[in-house]
Every structure is written in C-alpha cells, then in structure tokens.
Amino acid sequence: MSAVHAPARTRTETGAVALAVLRIATGLLFLWAFVDKAFGLGYATQPKNAWFSGGSPTKGFLSRVDVGPFESVFHDIAGTWWADLLFMAGLFTVGVALVLGIGLRIAAASGAVMMVLMWAAEWPPAQHTSSGEATMSTNPIIDYHVVYALVLIALAATASSAIWSLARWWNDQPVVRANPWLR
C-alpha cells in the first residue's frame, strides 16, 4: 500500500473507533436510565420510587407535563402498567442493542420514537406552561431528545458496529439473515 493511502486508512479506523465509542456510550446512557429507574439508585429515581419496588417510571414525568397539545394524553397514560412496561423495555433493549452493536435498525427506530415522544412531552416550542410560567426552553425545535434521535439514526446508518460488537455473529443468525430489518 502506498503512503498516499495510509492517512485515509487511519481516518477510517479512527472514524470506526469514534462511532463505536459513541454507540457504546449512548447504549450505556439508555442502560443507566433503566437501572436507575428499576432499582432507584437515588439519582433521578429515589429507592422508594423504584420500578422493582412498585414505583412507576412514567408517572412522575408524565403527570407533571404542563405544556403542549398532548398534555392531557400524557396525563392519561402516566403510570399505566403498559406505559411503564414499554418505557422500561425500550430503555433496556435499546441500551443492550447499542452496547452489543446488534439490531441497530430496530433499536434506532424504537429509540427515536421514544425520544420524539419525550420531546413532545416537554414541548420545546412553547414559551409558557399551561399556568403561564416560562418554560425555559432554550431552542423551540432542536433539543437533546432530537439530538439523541439523530445519534441513534446515524449509528444505525453507519458502520458503528464494525468494531467492538457482536454484529458479525448477530448478522449470521438465520432469523436475521431472513429478516434484514433486524440488523
């Protein structure tokens, strides 16, 4: 290989490492949220409110929604068993998929939907809450939920699982070969 091609190869390898680090870090972000809500580690969730102690991971957040056109919808589903189950399953499975580098297409799609729903619950376009208080929204369109959704899509659309993953093994599974959307 000539010296002219060496820097491009190094950039490619560096890019693959950067994408793998981003993939794993994002997965750990989802898994941390799951573990804290499941066990109540005292960060976002106190032990008495832990899911495994009978608490609801959606009730606190969704019952306090005080802005946007879906406010009453979020209040209605706050604390329901199915919303809790879907939310926790989403956090766990998206996190595991990202850390292991498997099923990134479905993880990106489901994680992006979760982020869009959380964006809608916070409704950044609003400048005032239902009671007239300032929302303190810093950007009416692009907030961290949108950025996380874009990161998920980018990780699924690129070769983020090229290194430090179980992608080769996963993609070799008969069910995955027969259903490429599971990649």
C-alpha positions in Angstrom: 0.0 0.0 0.0 1.4 3.4 -0.9 2.0 6.2 1.6 -0.8 8.2 -0.1 -3.4 5.7 1.1 -2.2 5.3 4.6 -3.7 8.5 6.1 -7.2 7.7 4.6 -7.0 4.3 6.2 -6.1 5.8 9.5 -9.0 8.2 9.3 -11.3 5.3 8.5 -10.0 3.4 11.5 -10.3 6.4 13.7 -13.8 7.0 12.5 -14.8 3.4 13.2 -13.4 3.7 16.8 -15.2 7.1 17.3 -18.5 5.6 16.1 -18.0 2.5 18.3 -17.3 4.7 21.3 -20.4 6.9 20.5 -22.6 3.7 20.1 -21.4 2.2 23.4 -21.7 5.5 25.3 -25.2 6.0 24.0 -26.1 2.5 24.9 -24.8 3.0 28.4 -26.9 6.2 28.7 -30.0 4.2 28.0 -29.0 1.3 30.3 -28.2 3.8 33.1 -31.7 5.3 32.9 -33.1 1.7 33.0 -31.1 0.7 36.1 -31.7 3.9 38.0 -35.5 3.7 37.3 -35.6 0.0 38.0 -33.6 0.0 41.3 -33.9 3.6 42.5 -30.2 4.4 42.8 -31.0 7.9 44.2 -30.1 9.9 41.1 -33.2 10.6 39.0 -35.2 7.9 40.9 -35.3 7.6 44.7 -35.3 4.0 46.1 -38.9 4.2 47.3 -40.0 5.1 43.7 -38.0 2.3 42.0 -39.9 0.2 39.5 -38.9 -3.1 41.2 -40.2 -1.6 44.5 -43.6 -0.9 43.0 -43.0 2.6 41.7 -43.8 3.9 38.2 -41.1 5.1 35.9 -43.6 7.1 33.8 -45.9 8.6 36.5 -43.7 11.3 37.8 -42.5 12.6 34.4 -45.8 12.3 32.5 -48.1 13.5 35.3 -46.0 16.7 35.5 -46.3 17.5 31.8 -47.7 21.1 31.8 -47.3 22.2 28.3 -48.2 21.3 24.7 -51.1 19.9 22.7 -50.6 16.4 24.2 -50.6 17.4 27.9 -53.9 15.5 28.7 -52.8 12.4 26.7 -49.6 12.2 28.7 -51.5 12.7 32.0 -53.9 9.9 31.0 -51.1 7.4 30.3 -48.9 8.4 33.3 -48.3 5.4 35.5 -50.3 2.9 33.4 -48.8 -0.6 33.5 -48.3 -0.8 29.8 -46.6 2.7 29.5 -44.2 1.7 32.3 -43.5 -1.7 30.7 -43.0 -0.2 27.2 -40.8 2.6 28.5 -38.6 0.3 30.6 -38.4 -2.4 27.8 -37.4 0.4 25.4 -34.6 1.7 27.7 -33.3 -1.8 28.3 -33.4 -3.2 24.8 -32.1 -0.1 23.0 -29.3 0.1 25.5 -28.3 -3.6 25.1 -28.6 -3.4 21.3 -26.3 -0.3 21.2 -23.7 -1.7 23.6 -23.6 -5.1 21.8 -23.8 -3.5 18.3 -26.8 -5.7 17.3 -30.2 -4.9 16.0 -29.3 -1.3 15.4 -32.0 -0.6 12.9 -34.8 -1.6 15.2 -33.0 0.0 18.2 -32.6 3.3 16.3 -36.3 3.3 15.1 -37.7 2.5 18.6 -35.3 4.7 20.4 -36.0 7.6 18.1 -39.8 7.2 18.6 -39.1 7.2 22.4 -37.1 10.4 22.0 -39.8 12.1 19.9 -42.4 11.2 22.5 -40.3 12.6 25.2 -39.7 15.8 23.1 -43.5 16.1 22.7 -43.9 15.7 26.5 -41.6 18.6 27.1 -42.9 20.6 24.0 -39.9 22.9 23.5 -41.8 25.1 21.0 -43.8 26.5 23.9 -42.6 29.6 25.7 -45.1 29.3 28.6 -46.7 26.4 30.5 -50.4 25.9 30.9 -50.3 28.0 34.1 -48.4 30.9 32.2 -45.0 30.3 33.7 -41.9 30.5 31.4 -40.9 27.1 30.1 -37.2 28.0 30.0 -37.0 26.2 26.6 -33.6 27.0 25.1 -34.5 26.0 21.5 -38.0 25.6 20.1 -37.1 22.7 17.8 -33.7 21.0 18.4 -33.3 19.9 22.0 -31.3 16.9 23.4 -34.1 14.4 22.6 -33.8 15.3 18.9 -30.0 15.1 19.1 -30.3 11.6 20.7 -32.7 10.5 18.0 -30.3 11.7 15.3 -27.4 9.9 17.0 -29.4 6.7 17.0 -30.2 7.0 13.3 -26.6 7.9 12.5 -25.4 4.8 14.5 -27.7 2.5 12.6 -27.0 4.1 9.2 -23.2 3.8 9.5 -20.7 1.1 10.3 -20.8 1.9 14.0 -20.9 -1.9 14.8 -17.8 -2.6 12.6 -15.7 -3.0 15.8 -16.3 -3.8 19.4 -19.6 -5.6 18.8 -21.3 -8.9 18.2 -22.6 -7.7 14.8 -20.9 -10.4 12.7 -22.3 -13.2 14.9 -25.8 -11.5 15.0 -25.9 -11.0 11.3 -25.1 -14.7 10.8 -28.1 -15.8 12.7 -30.7 -17.4 10.4 -33.6 -15.3 11.6 -31.5 -12.1 11.0 -30.4 -13.3 7.5 -34.1 -13.9 6.7 -35.2 -10.6 8.1 -32.6 -7.9 7.3 -34.6 -5.3 9.3 -33.2 -7.0 12.4 -29.6 -5.9 11.6 
